[in-house]
């Protein structure tokens, strides 16, 4: 198990921004593996894949030095899962909005046709300023 880095040694926001193309590629791979036919997937039923896209993006971040990464469920407006990552300048939300690759609401989603993934579909929003890994974990784990 890797030990979280102290605040001064956290990855830079520039590194986070530079990973947008790789985050999009990981999301696109998940999307293209989604075997939904006529709104139904053998494993997911009518459910969407935002949780799998978030997991793939979290993996990319972890592979590139982001030790403080969490996938987060949001239930404001829609059920959705996104990523929170800690950089040296604070907490960042990393996401590809679900309407980019699926249509629906609640727990019924349909795969959109002809979706492409590139760095332009990745949203990177800084939500809070600098904090320690312990503060990040306390604030965002189990939200």
Beta strands, then each sheet from edge to edge (+ up, - down):
strand 1: 69-74
strand 2: 80-87
strand 3: 90-95
strand 4: 102-105
strand 5: 108-111
strand 6: 123-128
sheet 1: 1+ 2- 3+ 6-
sheet 2: 4+ 5-
end
